[in-house]
């Protein structure tokens, strides 16, 4: 009997000891600060590793992620961390305790796995220069809008509210469904988390006082939902997130539409089209059908080439942003550029001079363009010539397009295509209308060209006012 009691005592002591050790192991974390950007090509190499493979391989791994392309609040934090730790301004960037940081996809891929295999614990470096372990970490006080990744789970900060202890327990508890029975939450529809590459999807999601928690595994059943203070789906946080996404999309559409409209009334493009139509009509005045085909062929070639230019511009901006933290700075710079272009156009409206800097095709290259266009004799020739002439159009049309490209560079390249198609359709729309007007006979080419020359000051004034207003709004953060 005594032997049995002794064995039971040892068993309970051992169980208690191992449960304590297990709890300590569960709360010991290898913490990493991770700066990334959705749309950054180098981040597309590291996101699947930092936010995928390593999280699966190491249950104690926790990532505090700051996405800086879409979240302006996070962009300034990269500068603050660099001021405190000299961590660098490139992304992707991993910051570890012990003054270790890795910027760029290759250094992160080559070093992170080895470091984690050597060490079981790494404190979180905070923006104020302190480092804390998981037990002492205050998630509520983390600046910006971080995403906390651990154990196939994610916490998304929405506001500065919340219960720190509950949030941390959600990251480490073995039974999430049982744990949330005793807390207030709202069940919401899980939303994919944007990454550079394949987005991360989750089975469940709840909102609790300023945070969104998503995880995979056992789904919340109806009974649990009825016993809690939750409401199913369509919660205020889900509506808020949806509203934010819709507003961002509408705002981007408004800016792109405005820039495209400015570009569409550019005197350069209208003048080149008029020269081309005159050349076709002069060569064979009886075949008005050639006017229609040549005008549409020229317009089509301009559309194709400008679509290509747009993709190049956007990709260039994305590469630049991947090398350094200039996402917000770049946006401000583009705003100043828009203001400058607006001022130059307003100046042309007040005191016009042909071939003005940044607003029209330089006078020096106009004879060369006219010579190229005068050789057009067919719709096929109009298409081929259009491909080359777009190079000469760039000096007077590239300004708004560059600004549009900078705005769109925050998106993944594939997602920019609908916006580029819209922009370039608006850009060539006057070309299509002029071609149809001349073909149908509502006006002669000379009338169109004369209208352009007569109203050129007004065209510059409209362009200048729109560009100035948009640039000012971008600089002041209104849009």
KEGU-767867 format. One record per residue (C-alpha): residue number from 1; residue in three letters; x, y, z. Coordinates in pm, whole numbers, always signed. Each point is the difference from the previous one (the first is absolute). Layout:
BEGIN
<node NUM; 'ALA'; <X; Y; Z>>
...
//
This chain:
BEGIN
<node 1; 'UNK'; <+0; +0; +0>>
<node 2; 'UNK'; <+282; +240; +95>>
<node 3; 'UNK'; <+175; -85; -324>>
<node 4; 'UNK'; <-315; +81; -199>>
<node 5; 'UNK'; <-40; +335; +180>>
<node 6; 'UNK'; <+367; +79; -65>>
<node 7; 'UNK'; <-42; -76; -372>>
<node 8; 'UNK'; <-311; +221; -21>>
<node 9; 'UNK'; <+179; +288; +173>>
<node 10; 'UNK'; <+293; -28; -238>>
<node 11; 'UNK'; <-242; -15; -293>>
<node 12; 'UNK'; <-184; +319; +104>>
<node 13; 'UNK'; <+323; +185; +73>>
<node 14; 'UNK'; <+138; -103; -339>>
<node 15; 'UNK'; <-321; +99; -175>>
<node 16; 'UNK'; <+6; +339; +170>>
<node 17; 'UNK'; <+368; +48; -84>>
<node 18; 'UNK'; <-44; -88; -367>>
<node 19; 'UNK'; <-312; +218; -28>>
<node 20; 'UNK'; <+199; +295; +137>>
<node 21; 'UNK'; <+290; -70; -237>>
<node 22; 'UNK'; <-243; -41; -286>>
<node 23; 'UNK'; <-168; +332; +83>>
<node 24; 'UNK'; <+339; +171; +18>>
<node 25; 'UNK'; <+106; -151; -332>>
<node 26; 'UNK'; <-329; +106; -150>>
<node 27; 'UNK'; <+54; +358; +113>>
<node 28; 'UNK'; <+367; +16; -101>>
<node 29; 'UNK'; <+6; +153; -342>>
<node 30; 'UNK'; <+245; +71; -274>>
<node 31; 'UNK'; <-130; +346; -86>>
<node 32; 'UNK'; <+71; +177; -328>>
<node 33; 'UNK'; <-94; +346; -125>>
<node 34; 'UNK'; <-74; -31; -372>>
<node 35; 'UNK'; <-46; +291; -243>>
<node 36; 'UNK'; <-150; -93; -334>>
<node 37; 'UNK'; <-213; +148; -278>>
<node 38; 'UNK'; <-274; -159; -208>>
<node 39; 'UNK'; <+115; +34; -360>>
<node 40; 'UNK'; <+372; -1; +83>>
<node 41; 'UNK'; <+165; -268; -219>>
<node 42; 'UNK'; <+270; -79; +258>>
<node 43; 'UNK'; <-263; -33; +273>>
<node 44; 'UNK'; <-170; -259; -220>>
<node 45; 'UNK'; <+308; -217; +61>>
<node 46; 'UNK'; <+8; +41; +379>>
<node 47; 'UNK'; <-371; +18; +94>>
<node 48; 'UNK'; <-57; -374; -63>>
<node 49; 'UNK'; <+303; -79; +218>>
<node 50; 'UNK'; <-42; +244; +290>>
<node 51; 'UNK'; <-380; -14; +9>>
<node 52; 'UNK'; <-29; -360; -117>>
<node 53; 'UNK'; <+275; -261; +28>>
<node 54; 'UNK'; <+172; +128; +316>>
<node 55; 'UNK'; <-329; +49; +184>>
<node 56; 'UNK'; <-95; -359; -78>>
<node 57; 'UNK'; <+340; -144; +93>>
<node 58; 'UNK'; <+44; +196; +325>>
<node 59; 'UNK'; <-305; +21; +232>>
<node 60; 'UNK'; <+186; +252; +218>>
<node 61; 'UNK'; <+57; +238; -296>>
<node 62; 'UNK'; <-195; +325; +15>>
<node 63; 'UNK'; <+7; +272; -267>>
<node 64; 'UNK'; <-103; +361; +48>>
<node 65; 'UNK'; <-60; +105; -359>>
<node 66; 'UNK'; <-18; +358; -126>>
<node 67; 'UNK'; <-128; +32; -357>>
<node 68; 'UNK'; <+103; +343; -131>>
<node 69; 'UNK'; <-136; +26; -355>>
<node 70; 'UNK'; <-369; -1; +92>>
<node 71; 'UNK'; <+18; +119; +361>>
<node 72; 'UNK'; <+138; +355; +19>>
<node 73; 'UNK'; <+13; -17; +382>>
<node 74; 'UNK'; <+261; -275; -25>>
<node 75; 'UNK'; <+232; +169; -251>>
<node 76; 'UNK'; <+142; +253; +246>>
<node 77; 'UNK'; <+80; -281; +245>>
<node 78; 'UNK'; <+271; -129; -234>>
<node 79; 'UNK'; <+180; +333; +41>>
<node 80; 'UNK'; <-47; -10; +377>>
<node 81; 'UNK'; <+142; -353; +30>>
<node 82; 'UNK'; <+295; +100; -215>>
<node 83; 'UNK'; <+67; +304; +220>>
<node 84; 'UNK'; <+1; -221; +308>>
<node 85; 'UNK'; <+174; -314; -129>>
<node 86; 'UNK'; <+167; +101; -331>>
<node 87; 'UNK'; <-196; -284; -157>>
<node 88; 'UNK'; <-6; +149; -351>>
<node 89; 'UNK'; <-282; +128; -217>>
<node 90; 'UNK'; <-31; -282; -252>>
<node 91; 'UNK'; <-287; -244; -10>>
<node 92; 'UNK'; <-56; -280; +65>>
<node 93; 'UNK'; <+165; +57; +337>>
<node 94; 'UNK'; <+28; -230; +302>>
<node 95; 'UNK'; <+110; +152; +333>>
<node 96; 'UNK'; <+114; -230; +282>>
<node 97; 'UNK'; <+131; +48; +351>>
<node 98; 'UNK'; <+376; +27; +36>>
<node 99; 'UNK'; <+38; +273; -262>>
<node 100; 'UNK'; <-65; -244; -283>>
<node 101; 'UNK'; <-198; +106; -303>>
<node 102; 'UNK'; <-25; -130; -355>>
<node 103; 'UNK'; <-117; +210; -294>>
<node 104; 'UNK'; <-79; -153; -337>>
<node 105; 'UNK'; <-130; -340; -105>>
<node 106; 'UNK'; <+334; -183; -28>>
<node 107; 'UNK'; <+140; +93; +347>>
<node 108; 'UNK'; <-331; -90; +164>>
<node 109; 'UNK'; <-33; -332; -181>>
<node 110; 'UNK'; <+365; -94; +65>>
<node 111; 'UNK'; <+9; +90; +373>>
<node 112; 'UNK'; <-338; -28; +170>>
<node 113; 'UNK'; <-38; -377; +4>>
<node 114; 'UNK'; <+351; -55; +138>>
<node 115; 'UNK'; <-42; +259; +274>>
<node 116; 'UNK'; <-327; -150; +115>>
<node 117; 'UNK'; <+145; -349; +11>>
<node 118; 'UNK'; <+274; +126; +233>>
<node 119; 'UNK'; <-218; +202; +237>>
<node 120; 'UNK'; <-331; -79; +166>>
<node 121; 'UNK'; <-73; +351; +122>>
<node 122; 'UNK'; <+28; +355; -128>>
<node 123; 'UNK'; <-151; +306; +163>>
<node 124; 'UNK'; <-202; +255; -196>>
<node 125; 'UNK'; <+184; +323; -79>>
<node 126; 'UNK'; <-235; +292; +57>>
<node 127; 'UNK'; <+8; +338; -166>>
<node 128; 'UNK'; <+110; +175; +322>>
<node 129; 'UNK'; <+324; -199; +16>>
<node 130; 'UNK'; <-118; -256; +256>>
<node 131; 'UNK'; <-29; -375; -46>>
<node 132; 'UNK'; <-260; -217; +171>>
<node 133; 'UNK'; <-92; -366; +10>>
<node 134; 'UNK'; <-346; -129; -73>>
<node 135; 'UNK'; <-116; +11; +363>>
<node 136; 'UNK'; <+74; +372; +26>>
<node 137; 'UNK'; <-109; +95; -352>>
<node 138; 'UNK'; <-287; +247; -19>>
<node 139; 'UNK'; <-170; -54; -335>>
<node 140; 'UNK'; <-237; +294; +56>>
<node 141; 'UNK'; <+288; +248; +17>>
<node 142; 'UNK'; <+161; -114; -326>>
<node 143; 'UNK'; <+7; +301; -237>>
<node 144; 'UNK'; <-158; +11; -344>>
<node 145; 'UNK'; <-216; -283; -131>>
<node 146; 'UNK'; <+199; -320; +57>>
<node 147; 'UNK'; <-99; -355; -84>>
<node 148; 'UNK'; <+103; -256; +263>>
<node 149; 'UNK'; <+67; -349; -142>>
<node 150; 'UNK'; <+42; -316; +208>>
<node 151; 'UNK'; <-107; -366; -5>>
<node 152; 'UNK'; <-197; +34; -323>>
<node 153; 'UNK'; <-192; +290; +158>>
<node 154; 'UNK'; <-3; +373; -59>>
<node 155; 'UNK'; <-99; +306; +200>>
<node 156; 'UNK'; <-84; +315; -197>>
<node 157; 'UNK'; <+6; +330; +184>>
<node 158; 'UNK'; <-291; +229; -85>>
<node 159; 'UNK'; <+13; +248; +289>>
<node 160; 'UNK'; <+194; +70; +322>>
<node 161; 'UNK'; <-253; -185; +214>>
<node 162; 'UNK'; <-7; -358; +125>>
<node 163; 'UNK'; <+100; -231; +284>>
<node 164; 'UNK'; <+369; -84; -31>>
<node 165; 'UNK'; <-16; -320; +203>>
<node 166; 'UNK'; <-294; -139; -199>>
<node 167; 'UNK'; <+173; +80; -330>>
<node 168; 'UNK'; <+319; -179; +105>>
<node 169; 'UNK'; <-197; -299; +127>>
<node 170; 'UNK'; <-169; -31; -340>>
<node 171; 'UNK'; <+344; -45; -157>>
<node 172; 'UNK'; <+112; -282; +231>>
<node 173; 'UNK'; <-309; -182; +131>>
<node 174; 'UNK'; <-40; -361; -106>>
<node 175; 'UNK'; <-379; +25; -19>>
<node 176; 'UNK'; <-115; +324; -163>>
<node 177; 'UNK'; <-366; -99; -21>>
<node 178; 'UNK'; <-21; -74; +373>>
<node 179; 'UNK'; <+194; +312; +94>>
<node 180; 'UNK'; <-222; +244; -189>>
<node 181; 'UNK'; <-312; -130; +178>>
<node 182; 'UNK'; <+89; +227; +291>>
<node 183; 'UNK'; <+77; +319; -195>>
<node 184; 'UNK'; <-205; +251; -197>>
<node 185; 'UNK'; <+51; -21; -373>>
<node 186; 'UNK'; <-175; +28; -334>>
<node 187; 'UNK'; <+17; -270; -265>>
<node 188; 'UNK'; <+92; +147; -338>>
<node 189; 'UNK'; <+76; -139; -342>>
<node 190; 'UNK'; <+371; -87; -25>>
<node 191; 'UNK'; <+178; +211; -261>>
<node 192; 'UNK'; <+320; -99; -185>>
<node 193; 'UNK'; <+304; +190; +125>>
<node 194; 'UNK'; <+183; +170; -287>>
<node 195; 'UNK'; <+355; -115; -61>>
<node 196; 'UNK'; <+250; +50; -279>>
<node 197; 'UNK'; <-93; -312; -189>>
<node 198; 'UNK'; <-265; -242; +121>>
<node 199; 'UNK'; <-231; +149; +265>>
<node 200; 'UNK'; <-45; -173; +337>>
<node 201; 'UNK'; <-346; -147; +62>>
<node 202; 'UNK'; <-162; -96; +331>>
<node 203; 'UNK'; <-298; -214; +108>>
<node 204; 'UNK'; <-128; +216; +288>>
<node 205; 'UNK'; <-4; +365; +100>>
<node 206; 'UNK'; <-126; +200; +297>>
<node 207; 'UNK'; <+16; +367; +97>>
<node 208; 'UNK'; <+63; +93; +359>>
<node 209; 'UNK'; <+31; +361; +117>>
<node 210; 'UNK'; <+229; +151; -260>>
<node 211; 'UNK'; <+167; -314; -138>>
<node 212; 'UNK'; <-80; -268; -254>>
<node 213; 'UNK'; <+111; -356; +76>>
<node 214; 'UNK'; <+11; -264; -275>>
<node 215; 'UNK'; <+104; -364; +20>>
<node 216; 'UNK'; <-25; -338; -167>>
<node 217; 'UNK'; <-146; -315; +147>>
<node 218; 'UNK'; <-321; -82; +182>>
<node 219; 'UNK'; <-281; +228; -107>>
<node 220; 'UNK'; <-221; +179; +249>>
<node 221; 'UNK'; <-331; -184; +16>>
<node 222; 'UNK'; <-344; +158; +39>>
<node 223; 'UNK'; <-34; -98; +366>>
<node 224; 'UNK'; <+314; +186; +96>>
<node 225; 'UNK'; <-109; +302; -197>>
<node 226; 'UNK'; <-337; +6; +180>>
<node 227; 'UNK'; <+162; -37; +342>>
<node 228; 'UNK'; <+240; +288; -61>>
<node 229; 'UNK'; <-81; +367; -41>>
<node 230; 'UNK'; <+99; -20; -365>>
<node 231; 'UNK'; <-199; +85; -309>>
<node 232; 'UNK'; <+44; -196; -318>>
<node 233; 'UNK'; <+172; +165; -297>>
<node 234; 'UNK'; <-63; +352; -126>>
<node 235; 'UNK'; <+162; +142; +312>>
<node 236; 'UNK'; <+97; +362; +23>>
<node 237; 'UNK'; <+365; -85; -51>>
<node 238; 'UNK'; <-74; -199; -315>>
<node 239; 'UNK'; <-207; +285; -136>>
<node 240; 'UNK'; <+272; +247; +96>>
<node 241; 'UNK'; <+269; -198; -178>>
<node 242; 'UNK'; <-221; -37; -307>>
<node 243; 'UNK'; <-73; +372; +4>>
<node 244; 'UNK'; <+371; +83; +24>>
<node 245; 'UNK'; <+80; -229; -294>>
<node 246; 'UNK'; <-281; +152; -208>>
<node 247; 'UNK'; <+110; +354; +84>>
<node 248; 'UNK'; <+360; -75; -96>>
<node 249; 'UNK'; <-114; -145; -332>>
<node 250; 'UNK'; <-231; +295; -70>>
<node 251; 'UNK'; <+277; +243; +94>>
<node 252; 'UNK'; <+247; -172; -233>>
<node 253; 'UNK'; <-257; +0; -282>>
<node 254; 'UNK'; <-66; +371; +52>>
<node 255; 'UNK'; <+370; +87; -15>>
<node 256; 'UNK'; <+63; -219; -305>>
<node 257; 'UNK'; <-307; +139; -178>>
<node 258; 'UNK'; <+108; +359; +71>>
<node 259; 'UNK'; <+354; -55; -125>>
<node 260; 'UNK'; <-123; -183; -311>>
<node 261; 'UNK'; <-247; +282; -78>>
<node 262; 'UNK'; <+284; +252; +26>>
<node 263; 'UNK'; <+216; -210; -230>>
<node 264; 'UNK'; <-284; -46; -249>>
<node 265; 'UNK'; <-33; +372; -74>>
<node 266; 'UNK'; <+373; +39; -55>>
<node 267; 'UNK'; <+57; +223; -308>>
<node 268; 'UNK'; <+297; -213; -110>>
<node 269; 'UNK'; <-202; -317; -52>>
<node 270; 'UNK'; <-280; +188; -179>>
<node 271; 'UNK'; <+247; +178; -229>>
<node 272; 'UNK'; <+177; -323; -97>>
<node 273; 'UNK'; <-331; -170; -80>>
<node 274; 'UNK'; <-108; +297; -215>>
<node 275; 'UNK'; <+330; -9; -193>>
<node 276; 'UNK'; <-43; -371; -61>>
<node 277; 'UNK'; <-358; +36; -127>>
<node 278; 'UNK'; <+100; +288; -226>>
<node 279; 'UNK'; <+280; -212; -147>>
<node 280; 'UNK'; <-239; -287; -74>>
<node 281; 'UNK'; <-268; +226; -150>>
<node 282; 'UNK'; <+252; +189; -211>>
<node 283; 'UNK'; <+136; -322; -148>>
<node 284; 'UNK'; <-342; -131; -101>>
<node 285; 'UNK'; <-280; +256; +64>>
<node 286; 'UNK'; <-276; -217; -151>>
<node 287; 'UNK'; <+44; -296; +236>>
<node 288; 'UNK'; <-153; +126; +323>>
<node 289; 'UNK'; <-9; -358; +126>>
<node 290; 'UNK'; <+378; +26; +31>>
<node 291; 'UNK'; <-55; +284; +247>>
<node 292; 'UNK'; <-198; -230; +228>>
<node 293; 'UNK'; <+238; -295; -28>>
<node 294; 'UNK'; <+315; +211; +29>>
<node 295; 'UNK'; <-133; +195; +297>>
<node 296; 'UNK'; <-101; -316; +185>>
<node 297; 'UNK'; <+326; -175; -90>>
<node 298; 'UNK'; <+204; +296; +127>>
<node 299; 'UNK'; <-208; +16; +317>>
<node 300; 'UNK'; <+40; -375; +56>>
<node 301; 'UNK'; <+379; +18; -32>>
<node 302; 'UNK'; <+18; +293; +243>>
<node 303; 'UNK'; <-219; -196; +246>>
<node 304; 'UNK'; <+225; -308; -20>>
<node 305; 'UNK'; <+325; +193; +39>>
<node 306; 'UNK'; <-128; +209; +290>>
<node 307; 'UNK'; <-127; -312; +174>>
<node 308; 'UNK'; <+352; -142; -30>>
<node 309; 'UNK'; <+152; +325; +129>>
<node 310; 'UNK'; <-239; -7; +295>>
<node 311; 'UNK'; <+107; -350; +105>>
<node 312; 'UNK'; <+366; +104; -25>>
<node 313; 'UNK'; <-63; +311; +210>>
<node 314; 'UNK'; <-185; -195; +269>>
<node 315; 'UNK'; <+261; -276; +13>>
<node 316; 'UNK'; <+277; +260; +28>>
<node 317; 'UNK'; <-174; +164; +295>>
<node 318; 'UNK'; <-49; -337; +169>>
<node 319; 'UNK'; <+371; -83; -36>>
<node 320; 'UNK'; <+96; +336; +146>>
<node 321; 'UNK'; <-238; -44; +292>>
<node 322; 'UNK'; <+140; -348; +65>>
<node 323; 'UNK'; <+348; +146; +44>>
<node 324; 'UNK'; <-88; +273; +246>>
<node 325; 'UNK'; <-285; +134; +206>>
<node 326; 'UNK'; <-126; +274; -227>>
<node 327; 'UNK'; <-362; -112; -35>>
<node 328; 'UNK'; <-142; +300; +187>>
<node 329; 'UNK'; <+282; +233; -105>>
<node 330; 'UNK'; <-49; -101; -363>>
<node 331; 'UNK'; <-371; +76; +24>>
<node 332; 'UNK'; <+80; +348; +129>>
<node 333; 'UNK'; <+261; +52; -273>>
<node 334; 'UNK'; <-254; -96; -266>>
<node 335; 'UNK'; <-240; +249; +157>>
<node 336; 'UNK'; <+262; +276; -32>>
<node 337; 'UNK'; <+63; -103; -362>>
<node 338; 'UNK'; <-372; +30; -70>>
<node 339; 'UNK'; <+0; +348; +155>>
<node 340; 'UNK'; <+297; +104; -216>>
<node 341; 'UNK'; <-167; -133; -316>>
<node 342; 'UNK'; <-316; +185; +99>>
<node 343; 'UNK'; <+191; +326; +47>>
<node 344; 'UNK'; <+171; -34; -341>>
<node 345; 'UNK'; <-333; -65; -172>>
<node 346; 'UNK'; <-166; +295; +173>>
<node 347; 'UNK'; <+296; +212; -112>>
<node 348; 'UNK'; <-63; -114; -359>>
<node 349; 'UNK'; <-363; +99; +35>>
<node 350; 'UNK'; <+104; +352; +104>>
<node 351; 'UNK'; <+300; +43; -230>>
<node 352; 'UNK'; <+5; -268; -268>>
<node 353; 'UNK'; <+318; -105; -178>>
<node 354; 'UNK'; <+15; -292; -243>>
<node 355; 'UNK'; <+216; -288; +118>>
<node 356; 'UNK'; <+3; +109; +362>>
<node 357; 'UNK'; <+205; -206; +244>>
<node 358; 'UNK'; <-188; -299; +153>>
<node 359; 'UNK'; <-331; +86; -171>>
<node 360; 'UNK'; <+49; -40; -376>>
<node 361; 'UNK'; <+213; -178; -256>>
<node 362; 'UNK'; <+330; +190; -39>>
<node 363; 'UNK'; <+9; +214; -314>>
<node 364; 'UNK'; <+334; -152; -98>>
<node 365; 'UNK'; <-145; -348; -60>>
<node 366; 'UNK'; <-324; +106; -169>>
<node 367; 'UNK'; <+144; +9; -356>>
<node 368; 'UNK'; <+125; -357; +44>>
<node 369; 'UNK'; <-342; -118; +119>>
<node 370; 'UNK'; <-172; +180; -287>>
<node 371; 'UNK'; <+237; -162; -250>>
<node 372; 'UNK'; <-74; -348; +139>>
<node 373; 'UNK'; <-375; +56; -6>>
<node 374; 'UNK'; <-1; +147; -352>>
<node 375; 'UNK'; <+114; -336; -135>>
<node 376; 'UNK'; <-315; -182; +119>>
<node 377; 'UNK'; <-207; -128; -292>>
<node 378; 'UNK'; <-205; -283; +152>>
<node 379; 'UNK'; <-163; -121; +323>>
<node 380; 'UNK'; <+284; -253; +37>>
<node 381; 'UNK'; <+251; +282; -26>>
<node 382; 'UNK'; <-200; +200; +255>>
<node 383; 'UNK'; <+26; -289; +249>>
<node 384; 'UNK'; <+375; -42; -44>>
<node 385; 'UNK'; <+58; +374; +11>>
<node 386; 'UNK'; <-206; +26; +316>>
<node 387; 'UNK'; <+239; -238; +175>>
<node 388; 'UNK'; <+293; +230; -74>>
<node 389; 'UNK'; <-177; +330; +49>>
<node 390; 'UNK'; <-90; -88; +360>>
<node 391; 'UNK'; <+369; +46; +82>>
<node 392; 'UNK'; <-26; +364; -110>>
<node 393; 'UNK'; <-327; +42; +186>>
<node 394; 'UNK'; <+156; -104; +331>>
<node 395; 'UNK'; <+160; +337; +90>>
<node 396; 'UNK'; <-340; +172; +9>>
<node 397; 'UNK'; <-219; -287; +124>>
<node 398; 'UNK'; <+224; -189; +243>>
<node 399; 'UNK'; <-60; +226; +304>>
<node 400; 'UNK'; <-353; -112; +93>>
<node 401; 'UNK'; <+84; -357; -99>>
<node 402; 'UNK'; <+301; -14; +234>>
<node 403; 'UNK'; <-214; +127; +287>>
<node 404; 'UNK'; <-266; -260; -79>>
<node 405; 'UNK'; <+269; -270; -13>>
<node 406; 'UNK'; <+131; +105; +340>>
<node 407; 'UNK'; <-349; -23; +150>>
<node 408; 'UNK'; <-63; -342; -153>>
<node 409; 'UNK'; <+341; -136; +107>>
<node 410; 'UNK'; <-148; -77; +343>>
<node 411; 'UNK'; <-201; -280; -164>>
<node 412; 'UNK'; <+121; -334; -130>>
<node 413; 'UNK'; <+97; +35; -366>>
<node 414; 'UNK'; <-282; -222; -124>>
<node 415; 'UNK'; <-257; +208; +192>>
<node 416; 'UNK'; <+116; +321; -169>>
<node 417; 'UNK'; <-107; -118; -346>>
<node 418; 'UNK'; <-372; +95; +31>>
<node 419; 'UNK'; <+101; +349; +114>>
<node 420; 'UNK'; <+248; +32; -287>>
<node 421; 'UNK'; <-261; -114; -251>>
<node 422; 'UNK'; <-241; +262; +134>>
<node 423; 'UNK'; <+267; +272; -2>>
<node 424; 'UNK'; <+107; -67; -357>>
<node 425; 'UNK'; <-356; -33; -128>>
<node 426; 'UNK'; <-74; +347; +138>>
<node 427; 'UNK'; <+332; +124; -144>>
<node 428; 'UNK'; <-82; -113; -357>>
<node 429; 'UNK'; <-374; +78; +19>>
<node 430; 'UNK'; <+40; +347; -161>>
<node 431; 'UNK'; <+197; -163; -283>>
<node 432; 'UNK'; <-288; -240; -64>>
<node 433; 'UNK'; <-259; +279; +13>>
<node 434; 'UNK'; <+197; +226; -236>>
<node 435; 'UNK'; <+46; -286; -246>>
<node 436; 'UNK'; <-375; -72; +3>>
<node 437; 'UNK'; <-93; +368; -29>>
<node 438; 'UNK'; <+222; +48; -305>>
<node 439; 'UNK'; <-112; -331; -157>>
<node 440; 'UNK'; <-371; +73; +40>>
<node 441; 'UNK'; <+52; +351; -133>>
<node 442; 'UNK'; <-110; +204; +301>>
<node 443; 'UNK'; <+326; +195; -26>>
<node 444; 'UNK'; <+309; +26; -213>>
<node 445; 'UNK'; <+347; -78; +127>>
<node 446; 'UNK'; <+93; +365; -40>>
<node 447; 'UNK'; <-296; +94; +221>>
<node 448; 'UNK'; <+115; -237; +272>>
<node 449; 'UNK'; <+357; +125; -19>>
<node 450; 'UNK'; <-122; +360; -1>>
<node 451; 'UNK'; <-217; -63; +306>>
<node 452; 'UNK'; <+300; -144; +180>>
<node 453; 'UNK'; <+216; +306; -85>>
<node 454; 'UNK'; <-277; +242; +94>>
<node 455; 'UNK'; <-68; -161; +338>>
<node 456; 'UNK'; <+352; -110; +92>>
<node 457; 'UNK'; <+18; +246; +290>>
<node 458; 'UNK'; <-322; -139; +147>>
<node 459; 'UNK'; <+131; -355; -38>>
<node 460; 'UNK'; <+314; +94; +193>>
<node 461; 'UNK'; <-210; +179; +264>>
<node 462; 'UNK'; <-226; -303; +58>>
<node 463; 'UNK'; <+303; -229; +14>>
<node 464; 'UNK'; <+183; +233; +236>>
<node 465; 'UNK'; <-285; +40; +246>>
<node 466; 'UNK'; <-70; -376; +19>>
<node 467; 'UNK'; <+369; -88; +41>>
<node 468; 'UNK'; <+57; +270; +261>>
<node 469; 'UNK'; <-306; -104; +204>>
<node 470; 'UNK'; <+88; -370; -14>>
<node 471; 'UNK'; <+364; +65; +90>>
<node 472; 'UNK'; <-96; +220; +294>>
<node 473; 'UNK'; <-242; -264; +127>>
<node 474; 'UNK'; <+272; -268; -24>>
<node 475; 'UNK'; <+258; +211; +185>>
<node 476; 'UNK'; <-243; +95; +279>>
<node 477; 'UNK'; <-125; -359; +31>>
<node 478; 'UNK'; <-357; +73; -104>>
<node 479; 'UNK'; <+3; -284; -255>>
//
